[in-house]
Amino acid sequence: MRQLTALDAQFLNVESATTAANVAGLAILDPAGGHVTRDNLAALLLERLHLSPALSLRLAEVPFGLDRPYWVPDTEFDIGNHLFETTLLPPGGERQLAETVAAIHARRLDRAHPLWEMHLINGLPDGLAAVYTKVHHAAIDGVSGAETLATLLDLSPDARDPLPPDCRSGRTPRRQDQPDQPAPGLVSMLAAAAVQTAIHPMRAVRSVVRAAGDLDAIPVASALPGSRLIARAARFVAGDDKPRPELPGLTVPRTPFNGPISGRRHLSFGSVSLKDVKSVAKANGMSVNDIVMALCTSALRSWLEERAALPDEPLVVAVPVAVRTAGAGETVGNQISAMIAPMPTNVADPVQRLRAVGATMSAAKRRFALAPPVWLDELCSLLPAPITSLATPAIFRLASVTFPPINLIISNVPGPQFPLYLCGGRILSYYPLSVLTDMSGGVNITCFSYDGMLDFGVVACPERMDDVWGLLSHLRTALDELSDERVGDEFRDRVGIDLVAG
């Protein structure tokens, strides 16, 4: 039995008629002569479900929302609540697949069951298949999501061992080495809620003090007069005397991306060569992640320019960062923070824009390495659980209209550089798909490095971005531009290699 953290619960609270907090992946597979079937997927899931706590636990709500929910085993687990199959109508192209997946991605998960679904999608050209899997963000972050995915995949297409009879029954095989933990009782949950309510004022004060130490890194708050002075004073009071690099201004410009979102989703997906990205990174003394940010910066600039909507100021982006320690053993919930940085979309010259991306990301990484910000967790802990659950959707909606804290989220998740197999079928590409909220903007870009490629997934609200495939096209054009050897040579000649690769 484990209670959700304040950050975990925030991903539940943010859900509304227009927001589904699903993180997902779309795998394109060669189905290996028909081995990738619903029956085989069901057998695989039931065989390995015990290896992935996020897939076998459901929520136990505290009465009246007086406290954060708990994760408890689902003793009535039924694979039929989680595994689905559909077939695209001919011709079954990538845009048709994207429309089908977008509709599934927009739907909220049923909280009466473990918070995940898997969809086998047939009817793709050339005999390929797709497997779309979504899990609630309250249950996983990027690292734990990758670990969950890894438990279902193999290093070769070899046939699997026969399954025991209890797996064929459609019920979860029980682990003999770990007895089931009982769900918390009504009395114990209410007692714990009473304790949390009593001590919350002290915890809120502590959260304010700790968050104040990062005031100069918090969107919107960093623009307030005296924010840097307050942050330094708060760190001094807390005994944190480590010097931190000052971050540039984080004033968020208005763009078409920002504003209230609808419940509809559009998405696009595609890949670029990781080798080409690494070549550009090496030529310019930068990291792969820096080049990913540079590609996104150029693509967003081009997309906005086409619509005469390019602001004079840089966009402001949130980059999720995992703070989960190796071997921690906990694979349910979120252990993440975020770097907030400007994106120099206002810089016209590609060489200068690349230099600006490197400089801003280098400063953000140095700041993060010295003191990973805790403000994300602390802000989620400020209000009591009952108030947070009721107020969060309204706060997010209001922020989108008044003072959006960022323009969008961009995430880069590292993956394996060798082929993986699902039910004997080789995974050709794996496109990550993430969450949109009113506060974080109407477009989200996520990429996953896999088997020599960078696989991009772009999720957008159609009311905020009218051409999600156009943005993907600009990403590819941006890499072509940076892959020109003259860019690397000119960069070295004009500014030197003085950036720290991370």
C-alpha positions as MATLAB code, in Angstrom:
seq = 'MRQLTALDAQFLNVESATTAANVAGLAILDPAGGHVTRDNLAALLLERLHLSPALSLRLAEVPFGLDRPYWVPDTEFDIGNHLFETTLLPPGGERQLAETVAAIHARRLDRAHPLWEMHLINGLPDGLAAVYTKVHHAAIDGVSGAETLATLLDLSPDARDPLPPDCRSGRTPRRQDQPDQPAPGLVSMLAAAAVQTAIHPMRAVRSVVRAAGDLDAIPVASALPGSRLIARAARFVAGDDKPRPELPGLTVPRTPFNGPISGRRHLSFGSVSLKDVKSVAKANGMSVNDIVMALCTSALRSWLEERAALPDEPLVVAVPVAVRTAGAGETVGNQISAMIAPMPTNVADPVQRLRAVGATMSAAKRRFALAPPVWLDELCSLLPAPITSLATPAIFRLASVTFPPINLIISNVPGPQFPLYLCGGRILSYYPLSVLTDMSGGVNITCFSYDGMLDFGVVACPERMDDVWGLLSHLRTALDELSDERVGDEFRDRVGIDLVAG';
ca = [
       0.000    0.000    0.000;
       1.464    3.343   -1.053;
      -0.067    6.790   -0.938;
       0.269    9.070   -3.933;
       2.612   12.008   -3.497;
       1.346   15.554   -3.953;
       2.885   15.593   -7.440;
       1.298   12.250   -8.368;
      -2.091   13.486   -7.173;
      -1.698   16.684   -9.179;
      -1.819   14.641  -12.382;
      -5.166   13.263  -11.211;
      -6.446   16.675  -10.161;
      -5.610   18.341  -13.469;
      -7.985   16.105  -15.404;
     -11.148   17.706  -16.683;
     -13.469   17.598  -19.667;
     -10.598   18.986  -21.760;
      -7.581   17.287  -20.164;
      -6.598   13.627  -20.013;
      -3.286   13.078  -18.207;
      -2.137   10.136  -20.305;
       1.465    9.449  -21.264;
       1.720    6.995  -24.100;
       3.773    5.363  -26.807;
       2.914    4.264  -30.326;
       4.992    1.297  -31.478;
       5.120    0.355  -35.167;
       5.909   -3.333  -35.577;
       6.702   -5.941  -38.156;
       4.200   -8.512  -36.833;
       6.465  -11.517  -37.519;
       4.101  -13.568  -39.613;
       1.058  -12.995  -37.430;
       2.513  -13.518  -33.938;
       1.456  -10.039  -32.787;
      -2.166  -10.865  -31.971;
      -4.518   -9.883  -29.196;
      -4.339  -13.356  -27.656;
      -0.551  -13.329  -27.618;
      -0.460   -9.814  -26.179;
      -2.911  -10.881  -23.458;
      -0.757  -13.884  -22.585;
       2.381  -11.746  -22.454;
       0.744   -9.115  -20.259;
      -0.629  -11.659  -17.813;
       2.712  -13.445  -17.634;
       4.670  -10.266  -16.807;
       2.139   -8.065  -15.095;
       3.694   -8.710  -11.687;
       6.929   -7.128  -12.939;
       5.205   -3.780  -13.497;
       3.454   -2.411  -10.404;
       2.043    0.501  -12.380;
       0.000   -1.992  -14.426;
      -1.392   -4.032  -11.539;
      -2.379   -1.378   -8.973;
      -5.589    0.634   -8.851;
      -6.584    3.727   -6.922;
      -8.250    3.575   -3.521;
      -9.950    6.940   -3.006;
     -10.209    8.510    0.435;
     -13.858    9.351    1.290;
     -14.884   12.893    0.329;
     -11.413   13.502   -1.123;
     -10.060   14.347    2.338;
      -6.607   13.022    1.493;
      -4.591   11.802   -1.469;
      -5.547    8.348   -2.821;
      -3.598    5.126   -2.278;
      -2.278    2.501   -4.687;
      -3.656   -0.947   -3.881;
      -3.632   -4.328   -5.711;
      -6.540   -4.913   -8.055;
      -7.827   -8.269   -6.824;
     -10.462   -8.351   -9.588;
      -8.099   -7.598  -12.462;
      -9.502   -8.463  -15.885;
      -7.393   -8.074  -19.020;
     -10.559   -7.251  -20.952;
     -10.660   -3.854  -19.236;
      -7.242   -2.944  -20.627;
      -6.490   -4.678  -23.927;
      -8.353   -3.722  -27.120;
      -8.074   -4.354  -30.849;
      -9.124   -2.339  -33.868;
      -8.513   -2.421  -37.616;
      -8.083    0.656  -39.779;
     -10.174    0.975  -42.923;
      -8.166    0.934  -46.176;
      -5.741    2.415  -47.027;
      -4.662    2.709  -43.367;
      -1.969    5.378  -43.853;
      -0.041    7.211  -41.147;
      -2.488   10.102  -40.939;
      -5.388    7.704  -40.574;
      -3.460    5.943  -37.800;
      -2.757    9.303  -36.165;
      -6.460   10.213  -36.142;
      -7.398    6.891  -34.547;
      -4.706    7.142  -31.886;
      -5.487   10.806  -31.183;
      -9.094    9.911  -30.362;
      -7.936    7.194  -27.928;
      -5.292    9.468  -26.410;
      -7.904   12.138  -25.657;
     -10.047    9.774  -23.554;
      -9.558    9.620  -19.810;
      -8.833    6.291  -18.164;
     -11.369    4.534  -15.927;
     -10.218    5.019  -12.335;
     -12.062    1.899  -11.196;
      -9.254   -0.178  -12.757;
      -5.459    0.070  -13.009;
      -4.764    3.196  -15.017;
      -3.577    1.884  -18.376;
      -4.737    0.588  -21.741;
      -3.122   -1.174  -24.698;
      -4.582   -1.054  -28.220;
      -3.522   -3.365  -31.043;
      -4.169   -1.591  -34.347;
      -4.208   -3.601  -37.572;
      -4.681   -2.556  -41.179;
      -1.444   -0.609  -41.698;
       0.257   -0.718  -45.125;
       2.844   -3.426  -45.881;
       1.382   -5.768  -43.291;
       2.659   -3.722  -40.349;
       0.842   -3.377  -37.038;
       0.773   -0.726  -34.329;
       0.504   -1.046  -30.568;
      -0.564    2.070  -28.672;
      -0.121    1.952  -24.893;
      -1.168    4.666  -22.480;
      -0.622    4.930  -18.727;
      -1.816    7.666  -16.389;
       0.881   10.184  -15.479;
      -0.024    9.725  -11.818;
       1.443    6.212  -12.094;
       4.623    6.758  -14.119;
       7.201    9.307  -15.186;
       9.650    8.993  -18.070;
      12.080    6.658  -16.309;
       9.509    4.396  -14.667;
       7.566    4.359  -17.929;
      10.630    3.103  -19.782;
      11.146    0.450  -17.090;
       7.523   -0.625  -17.399;
       7.862   -0.899  -21.182;
      11.088   -2.887  -20.834;
       9.344   -5.645  -18.869;
       7.151   -6.402  -21.905;
       9.901   -6.441  -24.528;
      12.516   -8.985  -25.586;
      15.969   -8.806  -27.129;
      15.136  -11.426  -29.759;
      12.067  -12.733  -31.598;
      12.424  -16.212  -30.075;
       9.235  -18.005  -29.073;
       8.153  -17.751  -25.455;
       7.833  -20.599  -22.954;
       4.340  -22.051  -22.423;
       2.289  -20.123  -19.891;
       0.855  -21.632  -16.708;
      -2.908  -22.295  -16.661;
      -3.721  -19.329  -14.420;
      -2.338  -16.972  -17.077;
      -4.621  -18.471  -19.723;
      -7.638  -17.858  -17.509;
      -7.453  -14.089  -17.972;
      -6.640  -13.423  -14.328;
      -3.442  -12.059  -12.827;
      -0.981  -14.750  -11.675;
      -0.255  -14.178   -8.007;
       3.346  -13.804   -6.915;
       4.197  -16.483   -4.389;
       7.091  -14.517   -2.922;
       5.024  -11.392   -2.185;
       1.613  -11.826   -0.527;
      -1.108   -9.348   -1.451;
      -1.223   -6.221    0.680;
      -4.735   -5.408    1.873;
      -6.347   -2.162    0.806;
      -6.518    0.489    3.535;
      -9.707    0.430    5.540;
     -12.118    3.322    5.897;
     -11.082    4.050    9.469;
      -7.355    4.014    8.723;
      -7.756    6.309    5.708;
      -9.856    8.806    7.673;
      -7.407    8.701   10.588;
      -4.479    9.370    8.256;
      -6.441   12.196    6.617;
      -7.049   13.767   10.032;
      -3.329   13.657   10.803;
      -2.472   15.173    7.415;
      -4.970   17.976    7.971;
      -3.508   18.753   11.394;
       0.097   18.969   10.247;
      -0.571   20.553    6.853;
      -0.043   24.187    8.005;
       3.495   23.342    9.139;
       4.213   21.476    5.920;
       2.820   24.361    3.869;
       5.155   26.830    5.588;
       8.096   24.528    4.927;
       7.042   24.194    1.276;
       6.840   27.979    0.886;
      10.356   28.412    2.294;
      11.833   25.663    0.137;
      10.066   26.852   -3.012;
      11.216   30.424   -2.334;
      14.803   29.277   -2.795;
      13.967   28.629   -6.448;
      11.811   31.716   -6.918;
      14.103   32.988   -9.662;
      13.560   29.730  -11.591;
       9.774   29.506  -11.240;
       7.790   30.719  -14.261;
       5.778   33.917  -13.680;
       7.240   34.306  -10.162;
      10.735   34.878  -11.579;
       9.455   38.008  -13.354;
       8.341   39.626  -10.087;
      10.489   42.512   -8.797;
      13.018   41.280   -6.247;
      12.544   37.579   -7.038;
      16.269   36.902   -7.234;
      16.940   38.710   -3.969;
      14.152   36.772   -2.230;
      15.504   33.491   -3.631;
      19.007   34.196   -2.338;
      17.637   35.183    1.079;
      15.517   32.017    1.277;
      18.510   29.857    0.423;
      20.575   31.641    3.071;
      17.902   31.000    5.719;
      17.775   27.339    4.674;
      21.554   27.043    4.994;
      22.066   26.563    1.251;
      25.108   28.661    0.431;
      25.960   27.077   -2.922;
      26.236   29.737   -5.641;
      23.789   29.200   -8.487;
      24.068   30.585  -12.014;
      21.494   33.267  -12.648;
      18.921   32.352  -15.244;
      17.810   34.676  -18.034;
      14.413   36.311  -17.913;
      11.462   33.969  -18.282;
       8.756   36.316  -19.541;
       6.298   34.195  -21.507;
       5.170   35.739  -24.817;
       1.713   35.239  -26.248;
       1.493   32.618  -28.997;
      -1.306   30.664  -30.688;
      -0.259   27.690  -28.526;
      -1.385   29.327  -25.309;
      -4.963   29.664  -24.130;
      -7.766   27.352  -23.066;
      -7.593   23.965  -24.763;
     -10.433   21.767  -25.938;
     -10.865   18.056  -25.342;
      -9.845   17.182  -28.928;
      -6.342   16.072  -29.885;
      -4.359   15.914  -33.100;
      -0.989   14.229  -33.344;
       1.849   13.604  -35.758;
       4.857   11.346  -35.585;
       8.075   10.775  -37.506;
      11.760   10.018  -37.185;
      15.152   11.578  -37.924;
      18.561    9.967  -37.965;
      20.261    9.882  -34.561;
      23.593    9.593  -36.368;
      22.947   12.905  -38.122;
      21.966   14.532  -34.829;
      25.119   13.240  -33.152;
      27.224   14.513  -36.053;
      25.795   18.008  -35.676;
      26.314   17.833  -31.911;
      29.953   16.777  -32.295;
      30.674   19.384  -34.953;
      29.427   22.143  -32.673;
      30.613   20.958  -29.266;
      27.100   20.390  -27.994;
      25.026   17.530  -26.590;
      22.364   15.525  -28.394;
      19.735   17.099  -26.138;
      20.970   20.566  -27.142;
      20.488   19.686  -30.808;
      16.997   18.351  -30.088;
      16.182   21.698  -28.484;
      17.708   23.525  -31.454;
      15.585   21.500  -33.893;
      12.441   22.292  -31.923;
      13.389   25.965  -31.692;
      13.841   26.262  -35.446;
      10.675   24.274  -36.199;
       8.548   26.397  -33.876;
      10.029   29.586  -35.323;
       9.190   28.485  -38.891;
       5.674   27.385  -37.945;
       4.944   30.696  -36.205;
       6.500   32.749  -39.015;
       4.182   31.101  -41.541;
       1.233   32.442  -39.558;
       2.700   35.887  -38.843;
       2.551   34.960  -35.155;
       6.232   34.910  -34.221;
       6.725   36.929  -31.012;
       9.653   39.298  -30.585;
      10.656   37.558  -27.346;
      11.949   33.987  -26.937;
       9.465   31.264  -26.170;
       9.735   29.711  -22.713;
       9.908   25.920  -22.512;
       9.741   23.394  -19.676;
      12.066   20.400  -20.017;
      11.174   17.523  -17.660;
      14.187   15.990  -15.890;
      14.203   12.667  -14.053;
      15.534   12.768  -10.490;
      14.921    9.082   -9.850;
      18.074    7.463   -8.497;
      19.430    4.260  -10.006;
      18.368    1.176   -8.107;
      15.755    3.065   -6.103;
      13.356    0.164   -6.627;
      10.193    2.311   -6.689;
       8.600    2.141  -10.116;
       5.211    3.699   -9.357;
       4.697    7.439   -9.303;
       6.736   10.461  -10.308;
      10.228   11.497   -9.392;
      10.736   14.373  -11.781;
      11.654   18.000  -11.818;
      11.826   20.539  -14.637;
      14.287   22.928  -16.212;
      12.712   26.152  -17.441;
      14.604   27.887  -20.235;
      14.033   30.427  -22.993;
      13.984   29.189  -26.602;
      15.623   31.716  -28.946;
      12.892   31.547  -31.583;
      13.421   35.302  -32.024;
      16.937   34.790  -33.459;
      16.803   34.756  -37.265;
      20.334   33.601  -38.080;
      20.601   29.779  -37.745;
      24.185   29.889  -36.452;
      23.386   32.496  -33.827;
      20.218   30.603  -32.930;
      22.210   27.390  -32.431;
      24.700   29.283  -30.265;
      21.885   30.780  -28.194;
      20.294   27.365  -27.626;
      23.629   25.975  -26.463;
      24.228   28.880  -24.089;
      20.774   28.835  -22.486;
      20.714   25.056  -22.088;
      24.231   25.071  -20.664;
      23.222   27.642  -18.038;
      20.061   25.710  -17.179;
      21.985   22.446  -16.828;
      24.667   24.032  -14.627;
      21.959   25.447  -12.389;
      20.176   22.110  -12.215;
      23.386   20.170  -11.489;
      24.211   22.437   -8.542;
      20.758   22.295   -7.004;
      17.905   20.406   -8.648;
      14.836   22.585   -8.148;
      12.286   21.339   -5.655;
       9.644   23.929   -6.436;
       7.509   21.564   -8.531;
       6.946   19.225   -5.606;
       6.617   22.041   -3.116;
       4.013   23.994   -5.092;
       1.900   20.843   -5.357;
       2.017   20.548   -1.553;
       0.899   24.072   -0.680;
      -2.857   23.517   -0.486;
      -4.681   20.781    1.452;
      -5.694   17.773   -0.643;
      -9.460   18.536   -0.713;
      -8.883   22.101   -1.909;
      -6.242   21.081   -4.455;
      -8.487   18.470   -6.067;
     -11.322   20.977   -6.494;
      -9.310   24.052   -7.431;
      -6.671   22.688   -9.833;
      -8.732   22.654  -13.085;
      -9.962   26.207  -12.459;
      -6.447   27.445  -11.598;
      -5.006   25.902  -14.757;
      -7.801   27.382  -16.879;
      -7.318   30.837  -15.363;
      -3.544   30.706  -15.845;
      -3.977   29.941  -19.552;
      -5.942   33.152  -19.998;
      -4.004   35.479  -17.694;
      -0.365   34.495  -17.108;
       0.660   31.248  -18.819;
       3.848   30.068  -17.053;
       5.350   28.436  -20.170;
       4.637   28.158  -23.876;
       5.077   24.400  -24.164;
       6.819   21.267  -22.864;
       9.603   19.492  -24.754;
      10.952   16.175  -23.542;
      13.770   13.928  -24.752;
      13.739   10.355  -23.412;
      16.834    8.192  -24.050;
      16.181    4.671  -25.257;
      18.083    1.571  -26.363;
      20.188    1.599  -29.518;
      19.364   -1.964  -30.528;
      16.163   -3.609  -31.813;
      13.508   -4.854  -29.398;
      10.677   -7.318  -29.922;
       7.098   -7.594  -28.726;
       5.479  -11.040  -29.045;
       8.151  -11.880  -31.600;
       7.423   -8.817  -33.730;
      10.254   -6.347  -34.224;
       9.574   -2.798  -33.083;
      10.544   -0.534  -35.970;
       9.740    2.817  -34.321;
       8.438    3.995  -30.960;
       6.761    7.414  -30.881;
       6.173    8.923  -27.397;
       3.024   10.970  -26.771;
       2.396   13.143  -23.749;
      -0.034   15.421  -21.916;
      -1.618   18.763  -22.776;
      -3.050   21.081  -20.136;
      -4.393   24.622  -20.150;
      -1.352   25.786  -18.191;
       1.381   24.015  -20.158;
       0.135   24.964  -23.613;
      -1.658   23.423  -26.555;
       1.337   21.570  -28.026;
       3.752   19.020  -26.574;
       6.856   17.645  -28.325;
       8.455   14.439  -27.075;
      11.205   12.363  -28.655;
      12.624    8.914  -27.915;
      15.963    7.629  -29.155;
      15.682    4.060  -30.396;
      17.800    1.827  -32.616;
      19.628    4.601  -34.449;
      16.705    6.986  -34.806;
      15.091    9.851  -32.918;
      11.349    9.165  -32.923;
       9.240   12.313  -32.436;
       5.661   12.432  -31.222;
       3.789   15.739  -31.379;
       0.466   16.142  -29.567;
      -1.616   19.286  -30.075;
      -5.017   20.747  -29.422;
      -6.446   21.588  -32.880;
      -7.848   24.863  -31.522;
      -4.305   25.915  -30.587;
      -2.307   24.349  -33.469;
      -4.038   23.922  -36.803;
      -1.311   21.919  -38.592;
       0.533   19.446  -36.405;
       2.080   17.673  -39.413;
       3.528   20.969  -40.597;
       5.477   21.288  -37.351;
       6.898   17.800  -37.871;
       7.982   18.764  -41.386;
       9.785   21.811  -39.992;
      11.648   19.555  -37.541;
      13.070   17.545  -40.432;
      13.935   20.696  -42.374;
      15.738   22.066  -39.319;
      17.973   18.992  -39.150;
      18.758   19.290  -42.858;
      19.765   22.889  -42.231;
      22.004   22.014  -39.289;
      23.472   18.978  -41.063;
      25.027   21.265  -43.675;
      28.747   21.144  -42.924;
      28.972   24.883  -43.461;
      26.874   25.469  -40.342;
      29.339   23.554  -38.176;
      32.367   25.211  -39.764;
      30.834   28.684  -39.527;
      29.864   28.080  -35.932;
      33.437   27.129  -34.990;
      34.915   30.047  -36.900;
      32.592   32.656  -35.418;
      32.108   31.629  -31.812;
      34.466   28.750  -31.046;
      33.547   25.620  -29.188;
      33.059   27.041  -25.717;
      29.875   25.281  -24.662;
      29.747   22.454  -22.169;
      28.300   19.267  -23.656;
      25.901   17.512  -21.321;
];
